[in-house]
């Protein structure tokens, strides 16, 4: 997998995560005015690999 950093049509920084098959499996969901903030968003996603998985199908809405 790889993270891609790019500028959108508005000139804002964004990231996307591509799987080995080339499919985008996640993206920043928002634009950043500074590249450093965009890269910080990537760092947060990398840290989330340690987050637990919670099965929400067992929760009552």
Beta strands, then each sheet from edge to edge (+ up, - down):
strand 1: 2-7
strand 2: 13-18
strand 3: 24-27
sheet 1: 1+ 2- 3+
end
